[in-house]
Amino acid sequence: FGQLMKSSKGSGGTTNNNEAQEWCGPFSVARQMIAAREDARRLRLQQTEEGENDNKEHHPLDHVMEEAKLQQQRKENPSMNWISRRHRTGNTNDATNNSNYYVKRRKRFHQQKELMGMGGNSVPSLFQLCINYLVDNFDHVDSLGLVDHSIRVALCERLVAQGKMNGAAFDVLAEEGVETLELVDCAQVTQDQFCDAIKVLIPMGLRAILLQHCGRCFGGEAVNTIVGMKSDEIQLFALSLSGAFLLSDDDLSRLIGATSRTLSSIDLTACPLIGPQFCNAIGEHFSSSIGDVTNCLLELSLEDIPLKKEALLTLGAASDALRNLKSLKLKSIEA
């Protein structure tokens, strides 16, 4: 559209002496005109701002007046006072915002995909490869031997994710010699099978029972099995039950009485039959009046338990059973 022209004139021939060459085509001329107009506008705004700053007088109370004006606006518009929970806690990262239920569900979904071997975004670790290999061939596993508790939990999670957590898998995970029996899903474990296992595990040094979705396996028969053992054979210090819908209030109170000598941590979630007898059992067996200094309740967690306000007040006021309590969690209580 144009021809490159060399500028041979002096300063009067061009508006910009720094430009050594220009295009004379129509589009080039238009761009030059637009650029010149923008430069002039920018210079004019800069001069205007500098003039205002020079002429404006600053008063020491200007900041106070601005704050008062802002407070007045907030009174007139209450929505200006709203602050999101992320900003109140100082956590503005959505990925780590634990109060967001969508983030929690997404995190659980990705964890489930990883457990099922569908997470293709990352290279699996050697530990995960070994867990996957064991689960794929778990029908041929007779014993795990002296493996760490974390390995048994990882195997259980993987078995549940692949739908292989059955009675045979339970027998392998709950073999003789384990100190912690932790199962993330006991839906396929019968009560008779569980009772046969704890008859062997508790005398051999079982220290903790941590069960989720244990409504089928943990009921009155399991309690009778534990209560029927000798007191010196029971060394349980932690009891965590989730979804034990067959566990009655009377059975749990008897279980507390049989294990109170060593029991220091109680965690109950979604046990609909628990009531005031459980609170009375804690107040009776963990009180200092019984003269046994070994009875010491350190942790108590109750969630989705139908306890009334009167039962909780009795638990806190009738005795000093909670005198050594280090952690207390009450959530979704009817009181």
Helices and strands as residue ranges (DSSP letters): E 4-6, E 21-23, H 26-55, H 62-76, G 78-81, H 85-88, G 94-96, H 101-115, H 126-136, G 138-140, H 149-161, H 167-173, E 180-183, H 191-201, E 208-212, H 220-227, G 231-233, E 238-242, H 249-259, E 265-269, H 276-285, G 288-290, E 299-303, H 309-317, E 327-331
